[in-house]
Structure formats: structure tokens, C-alpha cells
């Protein structure tokens, strides 16, 4: 039995999960081995309810779950940054509590060839290390960020990336670094050469250029955390919208039965100005759900993830686009509920 803790988060976070949750509840009623708990307070809405962006009740719920399905976390209508200055810290704290140290972002690119690009990166070490590796400036002294990469942690990023590369035969796979400057990048490149899969070495500035200008996108990009954060947004821009990205943050040890092993979410922001309009594109949430269905050992054998991706493709092909993908001057624009209906019909 797979236990999923629901953390809707802030802004459009709750509504963006409506379609995937409808499908999960349908699966549960049909006898699939899945249990849903929550919704649990998290982010700005968690702070509004409890005074904490990550209250103990939510952490306890995650300890009793196998995976988390999350909406966006961040700004929320009616709450100023002064009132709740760092709601995103809740996500970072969850990563550290449950050792969710590798990010896998999947960007679907219907504007190009309709295939996806997978970006694999580390998110709890290197540039994303904890506060003990940073020194803030008071305006008179220097600020410092210490970036440390450990060889065994780099190797496990490449192990995950090689798994995704093997699923995309014939497509280019690249390892992105800045080995001409950084010692950490030289370690990264050496590890790439030791990987079981052959990745092309590409400097980060060249990679950014190629992602914008080259007609063919790579199938897999493996890179350090901060490079991957930037490059994934470039791929989203190439795809047409940040809503076309689903994110999984995983513990590669996959110790099911010992608390959360992975957190799945759309990679876009909370869009507080769009909250309640029902106009947002829910594709990222559906992609996150597909990744969840692929990750969990009780659910993966059911073959549901490919069905979700196929239903998404049909929903885009058969109906008017959501506002973010609509050509300029288009009046026939699909809202979230219309889009979700098309996806769910494709899953019947």
C-alpha cells in the first residue's frame, strides 16, 4: 500500500492538484493500493494556520507516508512577504529532513517534438547546501557561499541520470559543468567520464546557448544544482510555459516504509494573482503525478504513468489550449476544469 501525503501549499497550489487528486481517488475506489492523507498545512498557508511554514503535524504526516504530492509553495493572496518572508524554506527543510537529495525535472516540449527533457541535479549539497555553508553580509563585510561536492554524492546523481538516459535511446545526453573555472566542476566532469552511460561534456554557457538555438533538445541533462535550476527554466521557455514541468525530489536509496522517499510537485510558482481564476495550466501537476506513479513499487507495475502522459498529449491535441500556450489573438482558450476533464476522459 502506498501512502501519499497531500501538501497543497499556496496560491494556485491547491487548485492545480484538483485533476490529479480526482484521478487518485478514482484509482483508490477501483481498488488500487493507494491511501491519501491530508491536506496538510504547508508554506504560507501553513504559517496562516499554525504560525509555522512547516508545522510538526505536517512533518509527522510525512513520516507516516511513502511519498508527498505537493502544490506550489510561496506567495499567497492576502499575505505579504513581511508577514511570511520565506515560505519556500518549508520545501528546503523537508528535503533535508527526509534526505531528498536529487531533483528530477521533466519538461514536456509539445512546441518542439512532443518529447520530454529530463534534468537531473543535486539539491541538498553543492550550491544548495545548508546555512552552515553560508555567511551573510551586514553590508560592510563580504558574503560567502561555500560549495562542496562529495564524490559519492556526485556519482549517485549520475546513476539516476543514466537510468533516464537508458530509457531514451538515440537521444543526446549531456553533462553540464564549468570545468575551466571550478574545482567542483572538474570533479563533476571526471565523474561523468566514469559513468556507465556516455554523456557529452558541455560548459554551462554553451549549454544555455544550445538549449535556445539548437533545433533538437537533449533527452537528459545532468548537472550541479544551481546550473540545473537555471537550465530547466530555459527548457521550459523553449517548451512554451513553466507549467510544462513536473518535479520529483527523491532519495535514491528508495527506503520505502521509513518515511517519505520522494516529493512530487509542479515546478512553477504559486501565481497568487491567478489564484481562484481556474485559468492556470495543470500540466505540471499531471506530470508530477505520472512521476509518482512511476516511482512507487506498488503502483509502477500498474502501468499508469504512460497512460497519464498519453492522456495529456490527447488533451492538448484535442482541445483549445490553456492561456499560456494560446497563440496571440486566440479567443478559444481552455480553463483548468476543461483541460482536466479532457485528461480524465482520456484515462477512463
C-alpha positions, 0 to 999 in steps of 0.5 A: 500500500502506498501512502501519499501525503497531500501538501497543497501549499499556496496560491494556485497550489491547491487548485492545480492538484484538483485533476490529479487528486480526482484521478487518485481517488478514482484509482483508490475506489477501483481498488488500487493500493493507494491511501491519501492523507491530508491536506496538510498545512504547508508554506504560507498557508501553513504559517496562516494556520499554525504560525509555522511554514512547516508545522510538526503535524505536517512533518509527522504526516510525512513520516507516516507516508511513502511519498508527498504530492505537493502544490506550489509553495510561496506567495499567497493572496492576502499575505505579504512577504513581511508577514511570511518572508520565506515560505519556500524554506518549508520545501528546503527543510523537508528535503533535508529532513527526509534526505531528498537529495536529487531533483528530477525535472521533466519538461514536456516540449509539445512546441518542439517534438512532443518529447520530454527533457529530463534534468537531473541535479543535486539539491541538498549539497553543492550550491544548495547546501545548508546555512552552515555553508553560508555567511551573510553580509551586514553590508560592510563585510563580504558574503560567502557561499561555500560549495562542496561536492562529495564524490559519492554524492556526485556519482549517485546523481549520475546513476539516476541520470543514466537510468533516464538516459537508458530509457531514451535511446538515440537521444543526446545526453549531456553533462553540464559543468564549468570545468575551466573555472571550478574545482567542483566542476572538474570533479563533476566532469571526471565523474561523468567520464566514469559513468556507465552511460556516455554523456557529452561534456558541455560548459554551462554557457554553451549549454544555455546557448544550445538549449535556445538555438539548437533545433533538437533538445537533449533527452537528459541533462545532468548537472550541479544544482544551481546550473540545473535550476537555471537550465530547466527554466530555459527548457521550459521557455523553449517548451512554451510555459513553466507549467510544462514541468513536473518535479520529483525530489527523491532519495535514491536509496528508495527506503520505502516504509521509513518515511517519505522517499520522494516529493512530487510537485509542479515546478512553477510558482504559486501565481497568487494573482491567478489564484481562484481564476481556474485559468492556470495550466495543470500540466505540471501537476499531471506530470508530477503525478505520472512521476509518482506513479512511476516511482512507487513499487506498488503502483509502477507495475500498474502501468499508469504513468504512460497512460497519464502522459498519453492522456495529456498529449490527447488533451492538448491535441484535442482541445483549445489550449490553456492561456499560456500556450494560446497563440496571440489573438486566440479567443478559444482558450481552455480553463483548468476544469476543461483541460482536466476533464479532457485528461480524465476522459482520456484515462477512463 
